[in-house]
């Protein structure tokens, strides 16, 4: 069963790995309350604004990750994101997901990291306090643009009901049972949920069940 979990960062920080412009009050990104982290940029590039400690409790298989930032810019020039990346195990990973200019009114900017799942996120990665995202911003022209971030949140879609051992999705779902081995309860549970079937609790001979 696919489940969705969405939560706002528990920790915000300025990370000087990139850029020259510092984020003021980065700790303000931890609530949807109009208290903002801010940064002024021209043709310069900001430090990373780093969001971690999301407090997820996922299980099974991570299917997709989407980052959401409520952000706006003010001033005489526009601003845009420069680099957007994931944070896994405390390290900045993956490809750049930067999509373009910000609005002049506060709105949620989304970055879908589904195409970047080759990084190989596991539930333990996502549940860790050092999982998150970073992004830096830059101005479009030489004039100063002031960027304000209200909050950063992450949405994770995961499947917590993987196919049990002994089942295969190739050519249909197959289960092999033997007279010398009692089927495990989770196999019955999986079929009951998936197909609405009631299976016998004992087998007197080897059987092969194929559901197409």
Secondary structure, 3 states (H helix, E strand, C coil): CEEEEEEECCEEEEECCCCCECCECHHHHECCCCCCEEEEECCCEECEEEEECCCCCCCCEEEEEEEEEEEEEEECCCEEEEEEEEEECCEEECCCCCCCECCCCCEEEEEECHHHHHHCCCHHHHHCCCCEEEEEEEECCCCCEEEEEEEEEEEEEEECCCCCCCCECCCCEEEEEECCECCCHHHHHHHHHHHCCCCCCCCCCCEEEEEC
